[in-house]
Amino acid sequence: MKKRFTIFSILVLIVALGFGTTKITIWAMGEEAKSLDKLAQLFMEEYPEYEVNIQAIPWANAYDKILTGIAGRQVPDVAQMGTTWMAPFGSMGAFENLDPYVKNSKIVKEEAFFRGSWETGKVDGKLLGIPWYVDTRVLYYRTDLLSEVGCDHAPQDWDELYDVAKKLAQKGKYGITLYQPQDNYQILLPFVWQNGGDILDSKGNVIVDQPEFVEAFEYYTRFFTEKLAPLGGGGNLFQDFATGDTPMFFSGPWMVSMIREQIPQIEGKWNVALMPKKKTRTSFMGGSDLVIFKDSKNKEGAWKFIEFLSRPDIQVKWYQLVNSLPASIEAWNNPILQADPMIALFGEQLFDAKAPINRPEFQEISVSIDRRVEEAIYGRKTPEGAAKDLKKDIEKILR
C-alpha cells in the first residue's frame, strides 16, 4: 500500500512540474504578443495537457526572423502572419495545408468568417491560414462641417463624395485627404474594386489598363488635380481633422479611440460611415492570420489552439484586450461589439471588404502602384498613361 502511494505521489509531482504536458510554441508580434498570454492561460485551463509558450517578436524583425526560421527549419508550431505575408511565405511551402483540418472541425468553417478575411489565407489554391483578427477602412467625416455646406449625411456614393469635398474645399482648405506616403495602394484599390476593376483577372492577366481600373484612377486623381485633397498627405492628420483643414479621410478602426483620446474637443462633431458606393462599397481588408508550420512538432495541439482562438467568445475577449476586430461573424452579435455604434459600423463594412491579390510578388507590385499614383497626382502623367505603364511594370514583375 505504501509503495502504491509513493508511485501515485511521484505521478502527481510530475504533472505538477509540467512533465507530461505537450508544448505549443507560438510566435506573435507587437501588442498581440504582449496580450496573447492572457488567452493562452484560458486555453491551458481548459486543456491542462498543453503548455503554451509565446515568443514575442518585434514587427521590424519579424519578416527576417520567419525567413531565417524557415531556412533553418527552426520554426514554432503556430505563428501570427500579416495577411500580406501569407503569399511570400506560403509559396515557399513552409505552411501546413489546413483544408483537411477545417473539414473535420466543428469550430473553424469558411462560413463562420467574413469572406474577404477567409480569402487572405488561401495561397495557390490551398488554405494555409485561418483569420485571427481583421481590419477594414471606412469614411471618417466632420458632421458639423458637412452640415455647414448643406449636407446632413455622409456621402453615399462617388458623386456625393466629390460634390461634398468640393463644397468643403471652397469653404476651407481641403475637402478630403486621400494620400499616405507609404502603402498608398490601400487608398486607391478600394475605388478600383468599387468600380468592378482589379489588378489581375481570374486567369492571371494584368487588367490595370481596362476601363474599370482607369476610370477609378481618374476619379481618384481628380481630387488632387482640382486641389480638393492635399498632395503628400498634408500635415498632422489629427490636427487637420480637428481644425477642419481636411474634414474627411478613410482609415481603420484604430482611429476611433485615437481621435477620442487626442482631439476630444471635437467630440460629437464627427462620425464614421460606410464606403461611398459606385457599383459596390468594397473596402480594404487587412489583419492577421494564424498558420501552422509544416515542421511543427505538435500539429494537433497547434490546431487545437487555433480552434480555441477562433471561437466567437474568445474573439470577443481578444477585442476587449487589444481592440482588434473579430474575424468571426458571430462574435459581432455580442453586445460588447454593438455597444459602440462607430465600432459596430466596421462590422457592417466587413461584409464588403477585400484583400489585394495573394501573390508573392504583391509587395513589388504595390511599390509600382504607389510610384504610378504619385506620377498621376502630381500631373507628370495622365491616369490612363500611368495605368498603361503600371501594366508593363506588373507584367515584368510576374514574368
Secondary structure, DSSP 8 states (H G I E B T S, - for coil): -HHHHHHHHHHHHHHHTTTT-EEEEEEEEHHHHHHHHHHHHHHHHH-TTEEEEEEEE-HHHHHHHHHHHHHHT---SEEEEEGGGHHHHHTTT-B---HHHHHT-SS--GGGB-HHHHHTTEETTEE--EEEEEEE-EEEEEHHHHHHTT--S---BHHHHHHHHHHHHHHSS-S-B---SS-THHHHHHHHHHTT--SB-TTS-B-TTSHHHHHHHHHHHHHHHTTSS-GGG-S-HHHHHHHTSS-EEEE-THHHHHHHHH-GGGTTSEEEE---BSS---EEEEEEEEEEBTT-S-HHHHHHHHHHHHSHHHHHHHHHHH--EESBTGGGGSHHHHSSHHHHHHHHHGGGEE-----TTHHHHHHHHHHHHHHHHTTSS-HHHHHHHHHHHHHHHT-
